[in-house]
Amino acid sequence: MAAVALILAVLSTAGCGLIAPSFKKPNLEVVDVRVLGGNLFQQNLLATFRIDNPNDRALPVKSLRADLSIAGEPVASGVTTKPFVVPAGGNTQFDMTIGANLASGLLKALKNVDRHGDEVAYSLAGTASIDLPFMRALPFHQDGSLSLRQFFASH
């Protein structure tokens, strides 16, 4: 009886691996940010993101949550409002409204500019909720740096 239970457990575990698709993490990149309005303590931004799907099948995204930190200081977070599909091996762009507190983030970033030229480190992290059976949310994390001179010159 114990042998039958063990065989059933092994088969069910193997079966889940065959049924549940395996996805590589998507790459997420900020393409553009526009200020929608706000005050000194709270700003509303419209961020345009590009998501690349390295997988061989379409990636139906129910929702996406992202948090942005500048120079280690959390400054913004947002959630998508509409589902979208990223084609297999392709990419798509989408907009996300983000609530931000840029005052504290920029103060910290400006301190770093004095030490490191005009480059400031940023971190973008979050999860993409996938609309497929047996799929959990896919986490993502991207670190980089941006030039404040370039950012302020173009906005």
Buried (B, 14 or more C-beta within 10 A) or exposed (E): EEEEEEEEEEEEEEEEEEEEBEBEEBEBBBEEBEEEEBEEEEBBBBBBBBBBBBBEEBBBBBBBBBBBBBBEBBBBBBBBEEEBEBEEEBBBEBBBEBBBBBEBBBEBBEEBBEEEEBBBBBBBBBBBBBEBEEBEBBEBEBEEBBBBEEEEEEE
